[in-house]
């Protein structure tokens, strides 16, 4: 399964989201309030711990709530993960 194969990469993604939030001096509650849409502090925590994954649209809104352009987070993510080919099982 692709999700299981990319677990280390997703852990790096979670770490980057968490570190970016902290770097900007925001709490999980701050992010939830900026997002609105019924998102709670608990939801932000679940996202940062990988219990809830973000789709692309949610990712863009999430990082904008951090005050960061999505491209910056993606560039950091690309630097954090090794390049490797995906193979079919």
HELIX and SHEET records of a PDB file:
HELIX    1   1 UNK A    2  UNK A    5  1                                   4    
HELIX    2   2 UNK A    7  UNK A   23  1                                  17    
HELIX    3   3 UNK A   28  UNK A   35  1                                   8    
HELIX    4   4 UNK A   41  UNK A   49  1                                   9    
HELIX    5   5 UNK A   56  UNK A   65  1                                  10    
HELIX    6   6 UNK A   70  UNK A   80  1                                  11    
END                                                                             
